[in-house]
Amino acid sequence: MAIDINIPSQVAQTITNGVTGTAPSQDAVFDALALKENAINKGLANGYAPLNASTKIDSTYLPSYVDDVIEVANYAALPVTGESGKIYITIDTSLLYRWGGTIYVQVGGQDPVWGGIVGDILNQTDLQNALALKVPYTGATTNVNLGEFQLSAGQITFDQSPTGADGVGVMRWNNTDGTVNLGLKGGQSTLKIGQETVARVVNGAGANLLAAQYKVVKVTSAQGQRLQVNLAQANNDNNSVDTIGIVSENINNNQEGYIKILGQIEDINTTGSLQSETWADGDVLYLSTTVAGAITNIKPVATAGHIVVLGYVEYAHINHGKIFVKIMNGWELDELHNVWINPATQANNDLLIYNSTSQLWENEALKTINGNSLIGSGNIVTTYIRRHQTTSSYDYLGYALSGTAESATTWNLTRLTLDNSGTSAVMTALDSWNNRVTATYI
């Protein structure tokens, strides 16, 4: 049954404003009102978004994935750190990216184009090939690994205040010594490039060699394509002639390690207490004649052995001492390049006589000069001073009393006269015996 309700015209106008059609009943009016948004909900949560003066919805009321779209020129222009919920577009490639927390992730299935790299982002071969052609930027915050590829450059400049540490295969500036350090195999030794020379040898001493004892070694053989060394000693030529260096790191018996041939050994006891001596800065150091492998600051004498200079004390200190190694092995006389000592004829009282034919200094017996003896039978004294057993036509310098032994006689010498040509004119027995002098026979 229908009920007629009389509604004032003002109310009817209010209800019908914005409602298309008629409101035949109160239910229809409420149904129409239910389709309308309450004005107090404009701009509120669970309400509705209003239009601005440009008949557009302000970004405040839009979801972030719709509003936060950022355009940049290219991939390199993207912010270093992106924001979640934003979409980034690279204008040069028209690709879309989102921030994944640590890297930018492409949105969609298009093939990426990063500079000159073309291909699927999952294809790291393209990326690696492209990166191999690049040079790391200045101010890298982590290590740069070039893999097995070489670094080619016109020059390399080392940071003169490095914060890293020495290590095997590591090159870094040593500002104290003004050169570049190179960490050597094993991690015990560091080479100061341009200031030191080292050799990797095999310990053949029969016991471990310790850096703290800095023993002197000589070459004895070869093993494993390396020189084998043993302790050197200056007591004779065989034990000292092949002296090569000083142990600068711990080397176990029959194992490889480094010795110092030229340069500085540091952080050792150089007070001389290990050798029962007293060392000072600048002392010359020698190879010991009494203890194998030992060093001394006392210069050996030739009667005790051979002189082998090992180097100098740079800093005398019990813990941080320094030695500069520079081995100078004294030469034997017969090791000089212009001396020939014939072992078949070498004997006591030999002299070195220069031979103009061979242009060498050669050993010759003391009793012989140009074939004439100085002592013994047929010596120069007999030939030129003793009276000849010949006719008076031979000149002589003097005579001994008849029956007097030559070794004890007193010779009477005649007067000697020099002529204008500078040769000696000797008085003969037939001449007058004036101005004679008496001398003891030599």
Secondary structure, DSSP 4 states (H G I P E B T S, - for coil): --------HHHHHHHHTT--S---SHHHHHHHHHTSPPGGGBTSTTSBPPB-TTSSB-GGGS-HHHH-EEEESSGGGS-SS--TT-EEEETTTTEEEEE-SSSEEEESSPPPEETTEES-TT-HHHHHHHHTT--PPTT-SS----TT-----S-----SS--S---TT-EEEETTTTEEEEEPTTSS-EEETTT-EEEEEEE-SSS-B-GGG--EEEEEEEETTEEEEEE--TTSHHHHTTEEEEE-S-B-TT-EEEEEEEEEEEEE--SSGGGTS---TT-EEEE-SSSTT-EESSPPPTTT---EEEEEEEE--TTTEEEEEEEEEPPPGGGSTTEE--TTT--TTEEEEEETTTTEEEEEETTEETTEESSSTTBHHHHHTSPPSS-TTS--SEEE-TT--TTT-EEEEPPEEE-TTS-EEE--TTS---S-EEEE--
